[in-house]
Amino acid sequence: MAELQEVQITEEKPLLPGQTPEMAKTHSVETPYGSVTFTVYGTPKPKRPAILTYHDVGLNYKSCFQPLFQFGDMQEIIQNFVRVHVDAPGMEEGAPVFPLGYQYPSLDQLADMIPCILQYLNFSTIIGVGVGAGAYILSRYALTHPDTVEGLVLINIDPNAKGWMDWAAHKLTGLTSSLPEMILGHLFSQEELSGNSELVQKYRNIITHAPNLENIELYWNSNNRRDLNLERGGAVTFKCPVMLVVGDQAPHEDAVMADSGGQPQLTQPGKLTEAFKYFLQGMGYMASSCMTRLSRSRTASLTSAASIDGNRSRSRTLSQSSESGTLPSGPPGHTMEVSC
């Protein structure tokens, strides 16, 4: 695989006392489905996986994940893991517009690009963190390469294939709404859009004025997923621990499987960071990490179960686990659910 680009940049962000700027290296590698760009922060840690992120449609890694990874309490995590932020093809900053007629990779093909990234970096295992379409991509990768995935954090994932009604609704919406409005309807709930908060205004401006809007449309149109066919105890299931996250504003919060509405990594980075720490501790990492925020909260819901389907017990809250001095645990492949 030929390296196409390598540049060194410094991420601009507020620094904590005594903290030095993080150095990042951006790379592009060729895959069977075209070039993919990714940015690496930190250095590999012995016997620890890399944290690999994948963003949702309409976003890139910065607009999707910066509020989370720049959050103060997150610094303890990123000091313990190297992280890789993948940009879907054509979504990276400064990306040229694809030529007319370019065939954008499917979500399955985007998942098949990940082995090329890991091979280039010589990384053997990852903890995947994905939002929306990015969560689906990482799920598909984990199912086909289970030995390389130690854990998954899936935010607002929909594991089901789009039916003909979804297809018809998508086509009808395309006739009556602009691309930016369709993407905003995917990212945020109707309640959030009606409220027109500063966050919604910010992302409306980002998407509307994106210089690569044609590329964004290609990624949007590629979001035609196949059913993951996950079954409790069946032949198709995750072999690693999974943390399912849904925003309170998501339309199907009870299922913890919504693909639109609410962006907890943007609106609730504190809650998500604390839950992520618990998740990592359950995997055997960061045993001495200090928990503060969610241990005092009785509003965040957390469960452990055996699979990703909808038949879940909601009997254990995070506050109860903290007060008893124990962490959520379960067998390999257990599922942890968080509502932010």
N, C-alpha and C positions, 0 to 999 in steps of 0.2 A: 504494500500500500504506500503510495507516495504522499508525503506531507506537502500540502499546498500552501500553508500559511502558518507562521508562528510569530506572534507579537507579544510584548510584555506591557502590561498596563497596571495602573494602581487604581483600585476602586475608591471613589470618593464617598465618604460616609462619616457621620459623627463618630469620634473615637472615645472609648472609655478611658479613664485615667490610667496611664501607664501602658496603653495599648498602642501598638504600631500598625501602620497601614498594611492591609493584606495585599500581597502580590499575586497577580493572576496571569496565567498564560493562556492565550486563545490559539487553538489548533483547528485545522480542517483536514480531513482525510477522505479519500475516495472509498466508496463502497459499491457493491453491485447495483445499487439504486441511486447513485449520484453522490455528490459531496455532502458531508455533514460537518457542522462547526460546533465546537464545544470549548468551554472555558474551565480551567483547572485552578482551584484555590488550595494552597497549602501543599504539604509534602506527604507522601504515603507513610502511614504509621504501621510498625511491625504488627503482624497478626490482627490487623483491623481492616474491615472492608472500606471501600470508598462510598461516600454518599453521592448518588447520581440522581439528578433531578430532570424531569421532563415537563414542560409547560403546556398549557391549554391553547386552543385555537384563539387567534386574535392577539396573542401575547408573545413575548420572548422570555428568555430566562430572567432578565432584569425586571421587566414589568410584572412578572408572575411571582418571583421569589425574593426580590431584594428586601421588601419590608420584613419578611420572616428572618432571613439570614443576617440582617443588620440589627435585629432586635437585641437589646443588651444581654438578656439571659441566654440567647442562642450562642453567644461567644464561647461559653464553656464547651458546647458541643463541637463547634467548628475547630476548636483547638485540639480536639481529640481525633478528628477524622479529616482526611483529604476529601474534597468534594469536586464533583464534575457536573457542570451545568450544560445540558445539551440544548442547542437551538434546533428546532425542526428546520429542514432545508428552506433557505430563503427568508427565514425569520430573524436572523442575526442582524445586529445594527450594521448599517452600511451595505446590506446585501443588494446586489444588482437584481433588477426585475427579470424574471425568467422570460425567455423568448416565447412568442406566440406558438401555441401548439404543444408546449412542454407538458409532458405527462408526469404529474406529481405522484410521488409514492403513496401507496395505500397505508393505512395504519399498521397493517401487518408487516409491510415492507419497511416502514419506519422502525418497527421493533427489530427487524432483521439487520438494521444498521448498527445496533448497539455492540454486537460482538467485535466489529471492526474497531470501535472506539476502545474497548477494553484490551484488545490485542495490541493496538498502537501504544497504549499507556502501560502495558504489561501489568494490568490489574486483574486479579483472579476472581474477586467477589465484590458485590455491591449491596448497599441498602438503597432501594429505589424510593424516590419521593415524587409522585406525579399528581397533576391536577387535571380533571376532566379527560380530554383526549389523551393527555400525557399519562394519566393514570391507566387508561386502557392499554396504551402502548407498552408500559412497563409490566402490566399484567400479562399481556401476550408474550412478552420476552421471558417472564418468570416461568410461564408454563412450558416453554420450549427449551429453556436453559436453567432448570431448577438448581443445578449444582453451583451456579454462579451467583445466586440471589440469597442473601442471608435474611432479608426482611423487606417488607413493602409498606409504605405509607401512601394510601390511596385516598385522595381528596375529591369528593363529588364524582365518583366513578359510576358509570352505567355499564354493566357487563352484558347487557342484552342487545341483540341485533335490532336494527331499525326495521319495523314492519312497514307494510304498504301505507298504513295511516300516517306513520311518521314521515314517510317519503312524500306523501301527498301534502301534508302540512308544511313540510320544508319547501316544496315547490310553490305552494300558495303564498307563503310568507315572502318568498323571493320576488313575487310579482307585486307585492304591496309595500315592502319595506326595503330600505337601503341595506347594503352589506354591513356597515357599522352598527345599525340598529339591530340587525339579526344577531350579530355577535354579542352585543350588549345584552340582548334577551337570553342568550345562552349563558353568559357569565353571571348575570345578576337576576334576582327575582323581580316580579312585576311590582312588588311593594317597594323594593329598592329603587327601581326605575321611576316609579311615580313620585317618590320622595326627592329624586334628583339631588342626592347628596354630593358633597364635594368629591368623594371617591368616584361616584358614577360620572360626574362632570369631567374629572381628570382622565378617566379611561375612555370616555367618549371622544375627548380631544386627541388622546394618543392614537386611537384607532382611526378616527376620521382623517387625521393629517399624516398618517403613516406613509412614508415615501415608497414603501413596498406593498401597498394595498393590494396590488394585483397578485402578489405572492400569497398574502394573507387569504385571499379568496380561494386560491388553490388548496391551501391547507384546510380551510373551512369545508370545501367541497369533498375533500378526501375523508372527512369524518363519517364514513359509511361503514360502521363497525360490524363484524360478525359476532354472533353469540359466543361468549367464552365457555358456555356449557359446563359451568362449575357445579359440582354435586357434592353434598356432604357424604364423605366416605366413599365416593365414587372414583372412577378411573381418572377423572379430570379434577384436580384440586391443587391448591398451592401447597408446596412442600416447606414453606417458610412461614414465620410469624407475619401477621398482617395487621396493620392499624388502619381502620376505616374512619374517615373524617368527613363530616358534613356540616355546612354552615346552618345556623338557626334559620336563615332566610331561604334555605333551599326548599323547593316545593314538595319534596318527598322525604322529609327529614327522618320520618319513622323507619324508612327502609334503609337509611344510611347508604343509599346508592343513587343519589341524584346526580344528574349530569348538567344541571343548570341552577342558577340562583345561589347567591352567597359565595363569598370568596374568603374563607376563614384565615388563609395565610396572609391576606391583606388586612382584614378587619380585627382578627383576634390572634396576633402573633404570640402574645404572652401565653394564652391558654394552649395553643398548639405546641409551643416550645416545651412547656411543662409536660404535656402528654407525650411528646417525643422523647423526653428524658426518661419517663417511666418505661416507655417502649424499649429504649436502648438498654435500660437496666434489666428488664425482663429477658433480654437477649444475652446478658452477661457482661455488658459494657458499662463503664462509668458508675461503678458500684458506690463510690463515695460522693456522688453528686448530691447537692443540697436541693431539696424540693421546698418551694415556698408558695407559689401562687395558687395552683390548683388544689393543694392539700388543704387550703382553707375554703375551698369552694364547694358548695353543695348543689351546684347547678350543672356541672359537667358530668355527663353520663359515660360510663365505661363498662364494658363487659368482656369476658373471655369466652370464646366458643370454639367449636371444632372446625367450622368452615365459614364460607362467605355468604351463604344463602340467608333467606329472610327469617328462618325460624330460630330466633335468638332469645335467650333469657336475659332480662335486664335487671338482674337481682343485685349486682354489686356496683356501688358507686365509688368514685375515686376517693371521696372524703372518707368513706368507711374503710377503704384499704389503707389509707394513710394513718388513720387513727389507730388501727390495729397493728401498725408497724410492718405490714406486709405489702408486697408488690403484686399486681396482677400477674398470674402465671398460668401456664398451660402447656400442653404437649407441643411438639413441633407442628407448625401449621395452625396454631391457635390464632384467634382473631380478637382484636381489641377495637372497640368502637368509641368514638369521641364525637360529641356535638359541641360546636363552638359558637 
